[in-house]
Amino acid sequence: MRKIVLVCGIIAGIIVSVFMVSSIAVCYSSNNFEGNMLLGYAAMLLSFSLIFVGVRNFRDKYNGGFVSFGKAFQIGLYISLIASTIYVTVWLVDYYLFVPEFMERYATHVMRELQQEGASAQELQAESVKMDGYREMYRNPLMVILFTYFEILPVGLIVSLICALILKRKPAQSLPTA
């Protein structure tokens, strides 16, 4: 199980991290954040498809074709944790070394979008206060880590749950003969 979890977790982490770094690069070159959130979550789902692969491989190749819901969920959870940790680590390196003004640019984008949508002065002020709060929280590295885990880990948990429900299989019990 350990090998499956490590291999699938590392590959999933690399896939989602490459998408994340690429989308941030596109945001910075075009100064446009639109569509990248959707692309980011699609990349997460794609990378977490390795949970399905990992659980199925464990069930079919190493566990005689059977896996309980709990064991399947555990495998998915471990793959999610490894992939998420890689994602968080890559984001920390990217953020602190290459895009330290990310929150400033993102806040500017959000405010510009609200203005283009015709938001009222009160709505703009409320959003500005909210963005200031996010910028302040992002000054603390622990908060950056927590926000980033909160961005990816729930997706991994949901995929783990779905895969465990789909792939669980109990051994067939033989009926006693009379």
Beta strands, then each sheet from edge to edge (+ up, - down):
end
